[in-house]
Amino acid sequence: MQSGYQNIKAAGAAELIVMSSDNTNGIRQLRQDEGLDYLLLSDGDVDTIAAYNVRAQSGNPFLARPATFIINENGRIAWVDLGDRYGHRTNSQQIINALNDL
């Protein structure tokens, strides 16, 4: 996602925010190791993951399934891409296309 981050930002008034159930130390290490510019948030208690109904189907309550949401300027979900398996990732072009369709 890092490689397409600037393209997403250039596509309009959009910001990429990634949320993970990893703890803040894991998030910090990932940012450093991968050289990520976008915002990564920790949801260690999985409150937001649960609220968006994206807990993994594996039975582990601390895992989220891959999901991408576009939240519009009114705070409403405008677009969703839900993965059904680990490794599913929405690519930056899919996000840009969705932004252009809004």
C-alpha positions as a Markdown table, in Angstrom:
| # | Residue | x | y | z |
|---|---|---|---|---|
| 1 | Met | 0.0 | 0.0 | 0.0 |
| 2 | Gln | 2.9 | 2.3 | 0.6 |
| 3 | Ser | 3.8 | 2.4 | -3.1 |
| 4 | Gly | 0.3 | 3.7 | -4.0 |
| 5 | Tyr | -0.2 | 6.0 | -1.0 |
| 6 | Gln | 0.7 | 9.2 | -2.8 |
| 7 | Asn | -1.6 | 8.2 | -5.7 |
| 8 | Ile | -4.5 | 7.7 | -3.3 |
| 9 | Lys | -3.8 | 11.2 | -1.7 |
| 10 | Ala | -3.6 | 12.7 | -5.2 |
| 11 | Ala | -6.9 | 11.2 | -6.2 |
| 12 | Gly | -8.8 | 13.6 | -4.0 |
| 13 | Ala | -9.5 | 14.6 | -0.4 |
| 14 | Ala | -8.5 | 11.2 | 0.9 |
| 15 | Glu | -6.3 | 10.0 | 3.7 |
| 16 | Leu | -5.2 | 6.4 | 4.3 |
| 17 | Ile | -5.5 | 5.1 | 7.8 |
| 18 | Val | -4.7 | 1.5 | 8.7 |
| 19 | Met | -6.0 | -0.2 | 11.8 |
| 20 | Ser | -4.7 | -3.4 | 13.3 |
| 21 | Ser | -5.2 | -5.4 | 16.4 |
| 22 | Asp | -1.5 | -5.4 | 17.0 |
| 23 | Asn | -0.3 | -3.5 | 20.0 |
| 24 | Thr | 1.3 | -0.1 | 19.7 |
| 25 | Asn | 4.9 | -1.5 | 19.9 |
| 26 | Gly | 4.1 | -3.8 | 17.0 |
| 27 | Ile | 2.6 | -0.9 | 15.0 |
| 28 | Arg | 5.6 | 1.3 | 15.7 |
| 29 | Gln | 8.0 | -1.5 | 14.6 |
| 30 | Leu | 6.1 | -2.1 | 11.4 |
| 31 | Arg | 6.1 | 1.6 | 10.5 |
| 32 | Gln | 9.9 | 1.7 | 11.1 |
| 33 | Asp | 10.6 | -1.6 | 9.3 |
| 34 | Glu | 8.5 | -0.9 | 6.3 |
| 35 | Gly | 9.1 | 2.9 | 6.1 |
| 36 | Leu | 5.4 | 3.6 | 6.1 |
| 37 | Asp | 4.1 | 7.2 | 5.7 |
| 38 | Tyr | 0.5 | 6.7 | 6.4 |
| 39 | Leu | -1.2 | 6.5 | 9.8 |
| 40 | Leu | -1.4 | 3.2 | 11.5 |
| 41 | Leu | -3.6 | 2.8 | 14.5 |
| 42 | Ser | -3.7 | 0.1 | 17.2 |
| 43 | Asp | -7.0 | -1.4 | 18.2 |
| 44 | Gly | -5.6 | -3.8 | 20.7 |
| 45 | Asp | -9.0 | -4.2 | 22.5 |
| 46 | Val | -10.7 | -4.8 | 19.1 |
| 47 | Asp | -13.5 | -2.3 | 19.9 |
| 48 | Thr | -13.4 | -0.7 | 16.5 |
| 49 | Ile | -12.9 | -4.0 | 14.7 |
| 50 | Ala | -16.0 | -5.3 | 16.4 |
| 51 | Ala | -18.0 | -2.2 | 15.7 |
| 52 | Tyr | -17.2 | -2.5 | 12.0 |
| 53 | Asn | -18.1 | -6.2 | 12.1 |
| 54 | Val | -14.8 | -7.3 | 10.6 |
| 55 | Arg | -13.6 | -9.9 | 13.1 |
| 56 | Ala | -11.8 | -12.8 | 11.4 |
| 57 | Gln | -13.9 | -15.9 | 10.9 |
| 58 | Ser | -11.1 | -18.0 | 12.3 |
| 59 | Gly | -12.5 | -17.9 | 15.8 |
| 60 | Asn | -9.7 | -15.8 | 17.2 |
| 61 | Pro | -11.5 | -12.7 | 18.6 |
| 62 | Phe | -8.3 | -10.6 | 18.3 |
| 63 | Leu | -7.9 | -11.0 | 14.5 |
| 64 | Ala | -9.6 | -8.8 | 11.9 |
| 65 | Arg | -10.4 | -9.9 | 8.4 |
| 66 | Pro | -8.9 | -7.7 | 5.7 |
| 67 | Ala | -11.2 | -4.8 | 5.1 |
| 68 | Thr | -11.1 | -1.5 | 3.4 |
| 69 | Phe | -13.6 | 1.3 | 4.1 |
| 70 | Ile | -14.0 | 4.7 | 2.5 |
| 71 | Ile | -15.7 | 7.0 | 4.9 |
| 72 | Asn | -17.2 | 10.1 | 3.2 |
| 73 | Glu | -17.2 | 13.7 | 4.4 |
| 74 | Asn | -20.4 | 13.1 | 6.3 |
| 75 | Gly | -18.9 | 10.3 | 8.3 |
| 76 | Arg | -20.8 | 7.6 | 6.5 |
| 77 | Ile | -19.4 | 4.4 | 4.9 |
| 78 | Ala | -19.4 | 5.1 | 1.2 |
| 79 | Trp | -17.5 | 2.0 | 0.0 |
| 80 | Val | -16.3 | -1.3 | 1.4 |
| 81 | Asp | -14.0 | -4.1 | 0.3 |
| 82 | Leu | -14.1 | -7.1 | 2.6 |
| 83 | Gly | -11.6 | -9.9 | 2.3 |
| 84 | Asp | -12.5 | -13.5 | 3.3 |
| 85 | Arg | -9.0 | -14.7 | 3.8 |
| 86 | Tyr | -5.7 | -13.6 | 5.3 |
| 87 | Gly | -3.6 | -11.9 | 2.6 |
| 88 | His | -6.5 | -10.3 | 0.7 |
| 89 | Arg | -5.5 | -6.7 | 0.2 |
| 90 | Thr | -7.3 | -3.9 | -1.6 |
| 91 | Asn | -4.8 | -2.3 | -4.0 |
| 92 | Ser | -4.4 | 1.4 | -4.4 |
| 93 | Gln | -6.0 | 1.4 | -7.8 |
| 94 | Gln | -9.2 | -0.1 | -6.4 |
| 95 | Ile | -9.3 | 2.6 | -3.8 |
| 96 | Ile | -8.7 | 5.3 | -6.4 |
| 97 | Asn | -11.4 | 3.9 | -8.7 |
| 98 | Ala | -13.8 | 3.9 | -5.7 |
| 99 | Leu | -12.9 | 7.5 | -4.8 |
| 100 | Asn | -13.5 | 8.5 | -8.5 |
| 101 | Asp | -16.9 | 6.8 | -8.5 |
| 102 | Leu | -18.2 | 8.7 | -5.4 |
